[in-house]
């Protein structure tokens, strides 16, 4: 990260957030300096962090890695006392909280909120959440996308300002929030390296919605994958967090979702009749992925139709209260993960969901929505509002089905591990990206192989791939198939992740993303074996 002199240091202002002492000179974000007409460029973010360092902020500054175009992706570590390494962080016994902004660079609220929060925490007096947690903040994850500024009505058509924002994908054209399994982008690989090194207890990904006109300043979600061990526990935390954000900050929040026909029906004034639907359970999405590492993961989505300033402040408020809650429950959060790992290591034959879907029915809950009115023509009268419609400010509540979780459609017994070929260097390298270390050595008495009965390939490319789904059956593998193999254990905090990546019937594993395409054929065995007896 650059250490050049910062002319912007002179642009200081009293903080708009937090409780820092008013007399302390503090840098203002670009959003604050422009009265929320603009969002920060990459240089603004670097300058802001450099100014915190110059003012003596008690933080550790670094880079998680480089983007496609060579930009450093800055991070900040904040704790009292300050830690610099994963070992030091673990020695504190405190939860490590990893908060990321700007994965979609048109959704800029997390970037601005994180910068303001780092400033306010740095100069706050008295007790702080930093006395009880280790915070890792990554404010501008998709730095290349951030620099591809364009008009909001082109880059983020359903968003209410600012006028210029970055683009959704990275410089390769990849959606970084669909890349966590295949891990093709350098940004994703840098993120995974941080996960592997620091093993955060809580991962938070800050976004902004696009779509429905609801009545909430922010919506949220835990990991939606039914295989995420701490998914239900995370829901209980989010229920309490919702109350805190309302009572302490004045913002209404709710489970993330959209009204079922909010998309593709732009002239409708009532999109609520079919229910409220969440998004996806697959681990290509960051918070779903991180839940499979036996940790808490939380998606935050500011309301795109709110003014930019309110979106930043609601994101700030949600994150502040989340950090406070984690600080209070730190021992419990750390213990929950440890107990789960001990269970995996001691209880064989657990059944793990590897394919899931929304249920056919869901319980009714009251959901707040805004009534829209027709304008009588096809003009766009308000930012982010579909042509032919206008907002009314008339918010109503209706009880409707709320589909906020998935149910398993395929459960698979958890084996001891998998055997992969020593010669498959591409697979071994991909496993290492996810922190999975295949072990050499040992004699394998028996294993099972999966014989492919059918292959379904998506006719349309997605993120440069034609996704694959297999069906087949397991039977004992011939002895000849056991040679030159590496053992991948299903154990510890990564147990469900290993299964999701390597099982042939997973709905979002390495098979899905074409890693084995050259070896797949009907009637032939899948290239990975399943093993239930430890190697001798």
ABEGO torsion letter per residue (X at the ends): XBABBBAAAABBBBBABEABBAABBBBBBAAAAAGGABBBBAAAAAAAAAAAAAAGBBBBBBBAEBBAAGBBBBBBBBBOBBBABAAAAAAAGBBBBBBBBGABAABAAAAAAAAAAAAAAAABBEBBAAAABBBBBBABABAAAAABBBBAAAABAABBOBABBBBABBAAGBBAAAAAAAGABAAAAAAAAAAAAAGBABBBBBBBBBEBBBABABBBBBBABAABAAAAAAAAAAAAAAAAAAAAAGBBBBBBEBBAAABGBAABABAAAAEBBBBBABAABAAAAAAAAGBBBBBBBBBAABBAAAAAAAAAAAAAAAAAAAAAAAAAAAAAAAAAAAAAAABBGBBBBABBBBBABBBBBBBBBBBBBBAGBABBABBGBBBGBBBAGBBBBBBBBBBABBBBABBBBBBAEBBBBAABAAAAAAAAAAGBBBBBEEBBABBBBBBBABBBBBABBBGGBBBBBBBEBBBBBBAAAABGBBBBBBBEAAAAAAAAAABAABABBAAAAGAAAAABBBGBBBABBBBABBBX
